[in-house]
Amino acid sequence: GHSRDVSSVAFSPDSKTLASASGDKTVKLWDLSGDAPVEKGTLRGHTEDNPECKCKHRDDDGEKIYTHLFKVNHECPVRGHSSWVLSVAFSPDSKTLASASGDKTVKLWDLSGDAPVEKGTLKGHSKWVTCVALNHDGSLLASASWDNTVKLWDPTTMEEKGTLKGHSKWVTCVALNHDGSLLASASWDNTVKLWDPTAMEEKDTLTGHSGEVNCVAFSPDGSLLASASDDRTVKLWDPTTMEEKGTLRGHTEDNPECKCKHRDDDGEKIYTHLFKVNHECPVRGHSSWVLSVAFSPD
């Protein structure tokens, strides 16, 4: 159904719907009630195949205008996203969907009726919004951005509640624990930060990854935090003591079990995209960037 890369998926809490976000500027909703998923709607943005869109999608030579050069016609009636959609998240009652985009906004969609309706747009980030997350009762929404910040919003009033500043590079992911008392953020500064979302204060910084951190996730009971990194590892942390509990290692240079070649004949580190696994190596972990993590319900 999507015409570009799919960047994010999320199941609704009632397990009846799957939402998928894509570089084609849309979010698709899939009905899971039958034997096979069925597309039940598309949250369209400023796309060429949207008959309501009045924007210019091709240049004077008929060539498609790339997303990063695309400009919205302000007379266009469409209010959807105008760039890649990077993340989606459902409210606890499955009636609202939040979507984050490269157009620097978060959009809220009402799914309670026969057809999805855009409820509003959260504006405030100065660069791409990479991730959205809602707390346990839907009263707080967090958004991560390439502007190095996390913003907190009230999804009901659509007002910004505050900005969490501390990361020195892009923030790639945010996650809230089971009771909403703790927020974790992952960043390309190689760290994970833990925040008190009520006081809007930083509690601690988790260091240990040697590469960019792409994703964080709390276990359902909040006793564990997992972080995924470009260093080919997943780290497990205790959110209470802020201590590292373990590392799920892959084919890394500092893994004593790994028998792969990590440096060339001149002693230079071999980049991940050129790295090749030695098939006699006993390690069964990842051999490239780890981009996402998720826990099972138990």
Residue frames as qw, qx, qy, qz and C-alpha x, y, z in Angstrom:
[[0.000, 0.880, 0.475, 0.000, 0.00, 0.00, 0.00],
 [0.249, -0.849, 0.115, 0.453, 2.77, 2.47, 0.78],
 [0.697, 0.699, -0.002, 0.158, 4.82, 3.90, -2.09],
 [0.235, 0.736, -0.505, 0.385, 7.94, 4.62, -0.01],
 [0.400, 0.142, -0.801, 0.422, 9.88, 3.15, 2.92],
 [0.617, -0.655, -0.347, -0.264, 7.89, 2.30, 6.05],
 [0.219, 0.556, -0.494, 0.631, 9.54, 3.93, 9.06],
 [0.187, -0.157, 0.702, -0.669, 7.33, 2.96, 11.99],
 [0.528, -0.311, -0.672, -0.417, 4.43, 0.71, 13.00],
 [0.170, -0.162, 0.647, -0.725, 2.26, 0.58, 16.11],
 [0.291, -0.380, -0.864, -0.160, -0.57, -1.66, 17.33],
 [0.401, -0.549, -0.026, -0.733, -3.57, -0.04, 18.97],
 [0.215, -0.301, 0.768, -0.523, -4.03, -1.05, 22.64],
 [0.766, 0.106, 0.368, -0.517, -7.26, -2.87, 21.75],
 [0.421, -0.211, 0.824, 0.316, -5.29, -4.88, 19.12],
 [0.583, 0.593, 0.535, -0.149, -7.87, -4.09, 16.43],
 [0.454, 0.891, 0.007, 0.019, -5.75, -1.70, 14.34],
 [0.717, -0.208, 0.182, 0.640, -2.20, -1.43, 13.07],
 [0.212, 0.960, 0.007, -0.185, -0.84, 1.97, 12.01],
 [0.778, 0.020, 0.246, 0.578, 2.10, 2.28, 9.62],
 [0.008, 0.914, -0.056, -0.402, 4.09, 5.46, 8.93],
 [0.791, 0.273, 0.362, 0.411, 5.95, 6.02, 5.68],
 [0.318, -0.337, 0.253, 0.849, 8.22, 8.22, 3.66],
 [0.113, 0.428, 0.656, 0.611, 5.31, 8.70, 1.27],
 [0.111, -0.204, 0.165, -0.958, 3.96, 11.29, 3.77],
 [0.676, -0.302, -0.311, -0.596, 1.05, 9.08, 4.84],
 [0.285, -0.203, 0.843, -0.409, -0.09, 6.91, 7.70],
 [0.576, -0.067, -0.644, -0.499, -2.09, 3.82, 6.82],
 [0.541, -0.230, 0.575, -0.569, -4.54, 2.10, 9.16],
 [0.431, 0.128, -0.852, -0.266, -5.03, -1.66, 8.92],
 [0.768, -0.285, 0.104, -0.565, -7.99, -3.63, 10.27],
 [0.132, 0.367, -0.912, 0.126, -6.76, -6.71, 12.16],
 [0.646, -0.070, 0.456, -0.608, -10.15, -8.19, 13.06],
 [0.899, 0.294, -0.090, -0.312, -10.17, -10.74, 10.24],
 [0.955, -0.070, 0.172, 0.233, -7.94, -13.56, 9.15],
 [0.627, 0.189, 0.149, 0.741, -5.69, -11.14, 7.22],
 [0.137, -0.523, -0.161, 0.826, -4.97, -7.40, 7.65],
 [0.318, 0.675, 0.556, 0.366, -7.18, -5.14, 5.51],
 [0.219, 0.055, -0.033, 0.974, -6.40, -1.49, 4.80],
 [0.054, -0.714, -0.691, 0.098, -9.19, 0.59, 6.28],
 [0.053, 0.983, 0.173, -0.029, -7.93, 4.12, 5.73],
 [0.655, 0.200, -0.025, 0.729, -5.07, 6.44, 4.86],
 [0.220, -0.869, -0.169, 0.409, -4.18, 9.62, 6.71],
 [0.647, 0.516, 0.238, 0.508, -3.08, 11.54, 3.65],
 [0.311, -0.654, 0.000, 0.690, -0.77, 14.50, 3.49],
 [0.322, 0.791, -0.190, -0.484, 0.53, 16.65, 0.69],
 [0.530, -0.134, 0.776, 0.314, 0.98, 13.84, -1.82],
 [0.150, 0.234, -0.553, -0.786, 0.67, 13.78, -5.58],
 [0.237, -0.224, -0.891, -0.315, -2.00, 11.08, -5.52],
 [0.013, -0.502, -0.655, 0.565, -4.17, 13.03, -3.08],
 [0.206, 0.596, 0.561, 0.537, -6.86, 14.67, -5.27],
 [0.243, -0.915, -0.316, 0.057, -7.43, 17.35, -2.63],
 [0.557, -0.515, 0.119, 0.641, -3.80, 18.51, -2.67],
 [0.413, 0.898, 0.147, 0.034, -3.16, 21.69, -4.68],
 [0.399, -0.748, 0.386, 0.363, 0.62, 21.78, -4.16],
 [0.577, 0.688, -0.403, -0.177, 3.20, 21.58, -6.92],
 [0.864, -0.313, 0.393, 0.025, 4.71, 18.08, -6.94],
 [0.790, 0.215, 0.340, 0.464, 6.69, 18.26, -10.21],
 [0.218, -0.554, 0.169, 0.786, 9.06, 20.83, -11.65],
 [0.454, 0.642, -0.104, -0.608, 8.72, 22.52, -15.05],
 [0.276, 0.416, -0.803, -0.326, 10.42, 19.52, -16.70],
 [0.836, -0.128, -0.323, -0.424, 7.92, 17.09, -15.16],
 [0.523, 0.176, -0.747, 0.371, 10.43, 15.69, -12.68],
 [0.608, -0.648, -0.455, -0.045, 9.14, 14.85, -9.21],
 [0.028, -0.769, 0.328, -0.548, 10.19, 17.40, -6.58],
 [0.547, 0.010, -0.748, 0.375, 12.12, 15.71, -3.77],
 [0.484, -0.708, -0.513, 0.029, 10.56, 15.87, -0.32],
 [0.512, -0.476, -0.177, 0.693, 13.35, 18.02, 1.16],
 [0.145, -0.013, 0.275, 0.950, 12.75, 20.62, -1.61],
 [0.126, -0.572, -0.739, -0.333, 8.95, 20.39, -1.51],
 [0.028, 0.011, 0.290, -0.957, 7.02, 23.49, -0.46],
 [0.106, 0.539, 0.814, -0.188, 3.42, 23.59, 0.70],
 [0.041, -0.431, -0.367, -0.823, 0.99, 25.82, -1.21],
 [0.024, 0.097, 0.609, -0.786, -0.61, 27.78, 1.61],
 [0.563, 0.094, -0.076, -0.818, -3.90, 27.82, -0.30],
 [0.460, 0.044, -0.870, -0.174, -3.94, 24.02, -0.28],
 [0.677, -0.450, -0.020, -0.581, -6.86, 22.64, 1.81],
 [0.864, -0.057, -0.482, 0.133, -4.90, 19.54, 2.88],
 [0.356, -0.813, 0.309, -0.341, -3.70, 19.61, 6.48],
 [0.980, -0.160, 0.000, 0.121, -1.75, 16.35, 6.58],
 [0.599, -0.558, 0.315, 0.480, 2.02, 15.95, 6.71],
 [0.501, 0.839, -0.144, -0.152, 4.23, 17.48, 4.03],
 [0.197, 0.640, -0.741, 0.047, 7.29, 15.30, 4.66],
 [0.533, 0.059, -0.843, 0.043, 8.21, 11.76, 5.72],
 [0.700, -0.552, 0.052, -0.450, 6.20, 10.38, 8.63],
 [0.337, 0.494, -0.750, 0.282, 8.73, 8.85, 11.03],
 [0.082, -0.009, -0.877, 0.473, 6.77, 7.65, 14.05],
 [0.529, -0.397, -0.364, -0.656, 3.23, 6.80, 15.18],
 [0.112, -0.004, -0.839, 0.533, 1.71, 6.12, 18.61],
 [0.396, -0.530, -0.622, -0.419, -1.82, 5.36, 19.84],
 [0.356, -0.467, 0.348, -0.731, -3.57, 6.78, 22.87],
 [0.173, -0.121, 0.925, -0.316, -4.51, 4.20, 25.56],
 [0.574, 0.354, 0.535, -0.509, -8.18, 4.17, 24.42],
 [0.477, 0.134, 0.729, 0.473, -7.16, 3.59, 20.76],
 [0.284, 0.821, 0.489, -0.076, -9.23, 6.61, 19.70],
 [0.115, 0.962, -0.174, -0.174, -6.37, 9.01, 18.97],
 [0.875, 0.130, 0.116, 0.452, -3.22, 8.55, 16.90],
 [0.141, -0.901, 0.208, 0.354, -0.15, 10.79, 17.06],
 [0.837, 0.383, 0.164, 0.354, 2.23, 11.04, 14.11],
 [0.344, -0.760, 0.220, 0.506, 5.68, 12.66, 13.92],
 [0.716, 0.624, 0.248, 0.188, 7.18, 13.99, 10.72],
 [0.597, -0.012, 0.150, 0.788, 10.10, 15.56, 8.95],
 [0.069, 0.711, 0.309, 0.628, 7.89, 18.62, 8.47],
 [0.167, 0.260, -0.484, 0.819, 8.80, 19.50, 12.11],
 [0.543, -0.277, 0.091, -0.787, 5.31, 18.79, 13.45],
 [0.081, 0.102, 0.970, -0.206, 3.29, 16.25, 15.40],
 [0.471, -0.149, -0.330, -0.804, -0.27, 15.66, 14.25],
 [0.311, 0.060, 0.827, -0.465, -3.13, 14.22, 16.27],
 [0.382, -0.042, -0.663, -0.643, -5.83, 12.21, 14.51],
 [0.590, -0.047, 0.481, -0.647, -9.31, 11.32, 15.80],
 [0.222, 0.121, -0.917, -0.307, -10.07, 7.66, 15.02],
 [0.291, 0.162, 0.766, -0.549, -13.36, 7.41, 16.92],
 [0.589, 0.456, 0.122, -0.656, -15.62, 8.01, 13.92],
 [0.879, 0.371, 0.297, -0.042, -16.26, 6.26, 10.64],
 [0.686, 0.583, -0.048, 0.432, -13.32, 8.06, 9.02],
 [0.608, -0.315, -0.200, 0.701, -10.10, 9.46, 10.56],
 [0.086, 0.939, 0.189, 0.275, -10.14, 13.22, 11.16],
 [0.507, 0.260, -0.326, 0.754, -7.16, 15.44, 11.93],
 [0.418, -0.766, -0.453, 0.183, -7.61, 16.98, 15.38],
 [0.110, -0.985, 0.103, 0.078, -4.69, 19.39, 15.36],
 [0.742, 0.457, -0.239, 0.428, -1.01, 20.07, 14.80],
 [0.614, -0.735, -0.003, 0.289, 1.64, 20.50, 17.48],
 [0.568, 0.691, -0.087, 0.440, 4.25, 23.00, 16.35],
 [0.458, -0.871, 0.176, 0.008, 7.40, 24.02, 18.18],
 [0.789, -0.231, 0.379, 0.424, 10.31, 21.88, 17.04],
 [0.161, 0.821, -0.276, -0.473, 12.80, 23.55, 14.72],
 [0.176, 0.414, -0.826, -0.339, 13.90, 20.34, 12.96],
 [0.606, -0.045, -0.708, -0.361, 12.53, 16.92, 12.07],
 [0.639, -0.359, 0.436, -0.522, 10.42, 15.19, 14.72],
 [0.319, 0.348, -0.873, -0.120, 11.69, 11.63, 14.96],
 [0.338, -0.187, -0.912, 0.136, 9.51, 9.97, 17.59],
 [0.454, -0.426, 0.047, -0.781, 6.31, 10.36, 19.62],
 [0.366, -0.136, -0.891, 0.233, 5.13, 8.58, 22.76],
 [0.486, -0.551, -0.133, -0.665, 2.03, 8.83, 24.97],
 [0.116, -0.311, 0.784, -0.524, 1.88, 8.05, 28.68],
 [0.000, -0.140, -0.984, 0.113, -0.31, 5.42, 30.35],
 [0.187, 0.606, 0.666, -0.392, -3.47, 7.53, 30.58],
 [0.397, 0.588, 0.487, 0.509, -3.01, 9.66, 27.47],
 [0.175, -0.942, -0.225, 0.174, -2.57, 12.90, 29.41],
 [0.238, -0.788, 0.384, 0.417, 1.00, 13.52, 28.24],
 [0.845, 0.502, 0.104, 0.153, 2.67, 13.31, 24.84],
 [0.440, -0.670, 0.375, 0.465, 6.44, 13.43, 24.33],
 [0.737, 0.671, 0.055, 0.062, 8.18, 14.20, 21.04],
 [0.645, -0.436, 0.327, 0.535, 11.85, 13.79, 20.10],
 [0.488, 0.867, 0.077, -0.064, 13.57, 15.89, 17.47],
 [0.756, 0.291, 0.005, 0.586, 16.71, 16.52, 15.50],
 [0.013, 0.840, -0.088, 0.535, 16.78, 19.93, 17.24],
 [0.388, 0.245, -0.715, 0.528, 18.39, 18.03, 20.21],
 [0.320, -0.181, 0.451, -0.814, 15.31, 18.42, 22.42],
 [0.148, -0.373, -0.915, -0.042, 12.32, 16.55, 23.78],
 [0.280, -0.221, 0.022, -0.934, 9.05, 18.46, 24.03],
 [0.013, 0.299, 0.901, -0.313, 6.14, 17.63, 26.32],
 [0.276, -0.176, -0.351, -0.877, 2.55, 18.37, 25.24],
 [0.434, 0.198, 0.663, -0.577, -0.98, 18.19, 26.60],
 [0.110, 0.139, 0.843, 0.508, -2.83, 16.15, 23.94],
 [0.057, 0.689, 0.709, -0.140, -6.20, 17.55, 25.05],
 [0.024, 0.897, 0.121, -0.425, -5.43, 21.27, 24.90],
 [0.763, 0.498, 0.127, 0.392, -2.61, 20.73, 22.36],
 [0.073, -0.963, 0.208, -0.154, -0.46, 23.13, 24.35],
 [0.645, 0.371, -0.527, 0.410, 3.28, 22.72, 24.90],
 [0.694, -0.700, -0.168, -0.011, 4.07, 21.98, 28.54],
 [0.397, -0.810, 0.378, 0.209, 7.85, 22.28, 28.36],
 [0.715, 0.602, -0.353, 0.048, 11.11, 21.42, 26.64],
 [0.835, -0.468, 0.222, 0.186, 13.75, 19.02, 27.91],
 [0.470, 0.812, -0.326, 0.115, 17.23, 20.20, 26.93],
 [0.642, -0.605, 0.469, 0.039, 20.45, 18.32, 27.59],
 [0.852, 0.169, 0.401, 0.292, 21.41, 16.23, 24.58],
 [0.171, -0.652, 0.340, 0.656, 24.20, 17.58, 22.37],
 [0.056, 0.140, -0.758, -0.634, 23.03, 15.83, 19.18],
 [0.544, -0.132, -0.466, -0.685, 19.83, 14.59, 17.55],
 [0.473, -0.079, 0.725, -0.495, 17.28, 12.93, 19.82],
 [0.279, 0.125, -0.816, -0.490, 16.10, 9.80, 18.03],
 [0.521, -0.335, -0.759, -0.199, 13.60, 8.20, 20.40],
 [0.289, -0.350, 0.447, -0.771, 11.51, 8.77, 23.53],
 [0.554, -0.253, -0.783, -0.125, 9.76, 6.28, 25.80],
 [0.425, -0.496, 0.286, -0.702, 7.64, 6.58, 28.95],
 [0.072, 0.108, -0.961, 0.245, 7.52, 3.93, 31.67],
 [0.203, -0.389, -0.887, -0.143, 4.39, 2.06, 32.81],
 [0.192, -0.740, -0.565, 0.311, 3.09, 4.77, 35.16],
 [0.282, 0.845, 0.193, 0.411, 4.43, 7.82, 33.30],
 [0.495, -0.849, 0.026, 0.180, 6.81, 8.80, 36.11],
 [0.488, -0.506, 0.489, 0.516, 9.95, 8.38, 34.03],
 [0.660, 0.735, 0.021, -0.151, 10.88, 9.35, 30.49],
 [0.667, -0.308, 0.465, 0.494, 13.88, 8.03, 28.57],
 [0.488, 0.835, -0.073, -0.246, 15.43, 9.69, 25.52],
 [0.820, -0.040, 0.366, 0.438, 17.97, 8.25, 23.08],
 [0.180, 0.934, -0.110, -0.289, 20.42, 10.40, 21.17],
 [0.806, 0.505, -0.112, 0.289, 23.16, 10.42, 18.61],
 [0.041, -0.814, 0.467, -0.343, 25.41, 11.83, 21.35],
 [0.536, 0.191, -0.810, 0.142, 25.82, 8.12, 22.37],
 [0.050, -0.058, 0.722, -0.687, 23.78, 8.54, 25.55],
 [0.350, -0.563, -0.694, -0.280, 20.41, 7.78, 27.06],
 [0.046, -0.244, 0.380, -0.891, 18.95, 10.37, 29.40],
 [0.287, -0.504, -0.812, 0.065, 16.32, 9.79, 32.07],
 [0.082, -0.310, 0.017, -0.947, 13.92, 12.59, 32.96],
 [0.069, 0.433, 0.750, -0.495, 11.19, 13.33, 35.48],
 [0.098, 0.436, 0.570, 0.689, 8.38, 14.46, 33.12],
 [0.280, -0.824, -0.493, 0.007, 6.38, 16.07, 35.92],
 [0.404, -0.765, 0.019, 0.502, 9.21, 18.22, 37.28],
 [0.617, 0.778, -0.007, 0.119, 10.70, 18.43, 33.76],
 [0.246, -0.823, 0.511, 0.016, 14.14, 17.74, 35.18],
 [0.683, 0.405, -0.607, 0.012, 16.96, 15.47, 34.09],
 [0.833, -0.515, 0.141, -0.146, 17.56, 12.63, 36.53],
 [0.618, -0.461, 0.560, 0.304, 20.63, 10.97, 35.04],
 [0.544, 0.649, -0.411, -0.337, 22.62, 10.17, 31.90],
 [0.908, -0.117, 0.402, 0.037, 23.34, 6.56, 30.96],
 [0.295, 0.767, -0.520, -0.232, 26.69, 6.21, 29.23],
 [0.680, -0.230, 0.694, 0.040, 28.23, 3.07, 27.84],
 [0.760, 0.550, 0.338, 0.079, 27.38, 2.90, 24.15],
 [0.445, -0.387, 0.370, 0.717, 30.23, 3.69, 21.75],
 [0.118, 0.222, 0.616, 0.747, 27.89, 4.66, 18.92],
 [0.354, -0.168, -0.080, -0.917, 24.70, 6.60, 18.31],
 [0.210, 0.206, 0.880, -0.374, 21.69, 5.38, 20.30],
 [0.184, -0.120, -0.607, -0.764, 18.69, 4.82, 18.04],
 [0.607, -0.408, -0.460, -0.504, 15.94, 3.51, 20.28],
 [0.061, -0.200, 0.764, -0.611, 14.88, 3.01, 23.90],
 [0.638, -0.314, -0.503, -0.491, 12.10, 0.91, 25.41],
 [0.368, -0.365, 0.631, -0.578, 10.85, 0.20, 28.93],
 [0.174, -0.127, -0.976, -0.027, 9.73, -3.28, 29.91],
 [0.377, -0.561, -0.534, -0.508, 5.97, -3.44, 30.66],
 [0.620, -0.651, -0.404, 0.169, 6.58, -3.44, 34.43],
 [0.027, 0.963, -0.127, 0.235, 9.14, -0.63, 34.20],
 [0.764, -0.573, 0.241, 0.172, 11.93, -2.67, 35.81],
 [0.663, -0.091, 0.446, 0.594, 14.15, -2.67, 32.73],
 [0.335, 0.846, -0.062, -0.410, 15.18, -0.19, 30.07],
 [0.777, 0.097, 0.455, 0.424, 16.68, -1.37, 26.78],
 [0.152, 0.846, -0.173, -0.481, 18.72, 0.78, 24.40],
 [0.836, 0.327, 0.351, 0.267, 19.74, -0.02, 20.81],
 [0.167, -0.833, 0.254, 0.463, 22.85, 1.46, 19.23],
 [0.636, 0.711, -0.283, -0.102, 24.96, 1.79, 16.12],
 [0.107, -0.630, 0.763, -0.101, 27.70, 0.03, 18.11],
 [0.593, 0.096, -0.751, -0.276, 25.85, -3.24, 17.25],
 [0.224, -0.086, -0.863, 0.446, 24.71, -3.83, 20.82],
 [0.474, -0.649, -0.340, -0.489, 21.63, -3.63, 22.99],
 [0.195, 0.210, -0.669, 0.686, 22.18, -2.56, 26.58],
 [0.520, -0.597, -0.583, -0.180, 19.89, -3.32, 29.51],
 [0.106, 0.368, -0.384, 0.840, 19.60, -0.84, 32.37],
 [0.291, -0.535, -0.731, 0.308, 17.95, -0.66, 35.78],
 [0.039, 0.700, 0.239, 0.671, 15.93, 2.61, 35.64],
 [0.575, -0.792, -0.194, -0.064, 15.85, 2.82, 39.43],
 [0.691, -0.549, 0.154, 0.444, 19.55, 2.50, 40.19],
 [0.379, 0.875, -0.205, -0.221, 20.59, 3.80, 36.71],
 [0.400, -0.513, 0.729, 0.211, 23.08, 0.92, 36.52],
 [0.569, 0.388, -0.587, -0.426, 23.88, -1.15, 33.44],
 [0.816, -0.201, 0.453, -0.296, 22.64, -4.73, 33.91],
 [0.707, -0.031, 0.648, 0.282, 24.08, -6.28, 30.78],
 [0.254, 0.601, -0.384, -0.654, 24.93, -6.00, 27.11],
 [0.844, 0.317, 0.431, -0.042, 23.57, -8.09, 24.25],
 [0.179, -0.646, 0.501, 0.548, 26.74, -8.13, 22.20],
 [0.823, 0.546, 0.095, -0.121, 27.16, -8.69, 18.51],
 [0.826, 0.232, 0.066, 0.510, 30.17, -8.76, 16.21],
 [0.070, -0.985, 0.082, -0.135, 32.09, -5.98, 17.96],
 [0.508, 0.580, -0.505, 0.387, 35.79, -5.38, 18.45],
 [0.192, -0.496, 0.605, -0.593, 35.49, -5.34, 22.24],
 [0.912, -0.136, 0.102, -0.372, 33.68, -8.68, 22.30],
 [0.255, -0.567, 0.779, 0.077, 36.37, -11.25, 23.23],
 [0.685, 0.144, 0.711, -0.067, 34.31, -14.04, 21.65],
 [0.609, 0.751, 0.088, -0.240, 34.22, -12.38, 18.24],
 [0.688, -0.205, 0.501, 0.484, 36.70, -13.79, 15.70],
 [0.514, 0.780, 0.315, 0.170, 35.87, -11.34, 12.90],
 [0.536, 0.081, 0.068, 0.838, 38.31, -8.88, 11.35],
 [0.077, -0.885, -0.405, 0.216, 37.55, -5.40, 12.64],
 [0.094, -0.847, 0.241, 0.463, 40.59, -3.53, 11.29],
 [0.778, 0.620, -0.098, 0.001, 42.24, -3.43, 7.89],
 [0.867, 0.103, -0.141, 0.467, 45.91, -4.15, 7.17],
 [0.263, 0.542, -0.178, 0.778, 46.79, -0.56, 8.09],
 [0.249, -0.205, -0.698, 0.639, 45.10, -0.85, 11.46],
 [0.281, -0.069, -0.033, -0.957, 42.17, 1.35, 10.48],
 [0.430, 0.204, 0.740, -0.476, 38.73, 0.39, 11.81],
 [0.018, 0.196, 0.805, 0.559, 36.53, -1.21, 9.15],
 [0.390, -0.006, 0.087, -0.917, 33.28, 0.72, 8.75],
 [0.572, 0.128, 0.695, -0.418, 30.04, -1.14, 9.45],
 [0.728, 0.542, 0.061, -0.415, 28.84, -1.05, 5.83],
 [0.509, 0.598, -0.613, -0.085, 32.12, -2.72, 4.74],
 [0.376, -0.406, 0.773, -0.311, 32.30, -5.17, 7.65],
 [0.740, 0.112, -0.565, -0.348, 32.00, -8.87, 6.85],
 [0.767, -0.436, 0.350, -0.314, 31.18, -11.64, 9.31],
 [0.144, 0.411, -0.900, -0.035, 33.68, -14.48, 9.66],
 [0.790, -0.133, -0.341, -0.493, 31.43, -17.53, 9.27],
 [0.680, -0.019, -0.673, 0.292, 33.59, -19.42, 11.75],
 [0.060, -0.336, 0.408, -0.847, 32.88, -16.80, 14.41],
 [0.215, -0.313, -0.904, 0.196, 30.81, -18.23, 17.31],
 [0.118, 0.289, 0.332, -0.890, 29.04, -14.91, 17.98],
 [0.123, 0.483, 0.815, 0.296, 25.39, -14.85, 16.92],
 [0.013, -0.701, -0.349, 0.621, 24.61, -11.23, 17.71],
 [0.446, 0.867, 0.185, -0.122, 24.08, -8.36, 15.29],
 [0.689, -0.008, 0.267, 0.674, 26.73, -7.49, 12.71],
 [0.174, 0.463, 0.247, 0.833, 25.42, -3.98, 11.97],
 [0.176, -0.236, 0.250, -0.923, 23.56, -1.09, 13.59],
 [0.107, -0.441, -0.875, 0.170, 20.73, -1.98, 15.96],
 [0.055, -0.307, -0.253, -0.916, 17.88, 0.37, 15.11],
 [0.585, -0.396, -0.089, -0.703, 14.99, -0.65, 17.37],
 [0.162, 0.049, -0.924, 0.343, 14.08, -2.64, 20.48],
 [0.614, -0.314, -0.124, -0.713, 10.79, -3.85, 21.98],
 [0.199, -0.194, 0.879, -0.388, 9.76, -6.05, 24.91],
 [0.367, -0.297, -0.828, -0.304, 7.19, -8.85, 24.93],
 [0.488, -0.635, -0.161, -0.577, 4.17, -8.32, 27.24],
 [0.856, -0.492, -0.156, 0.034, 5.67, -10.59, 29.89]]
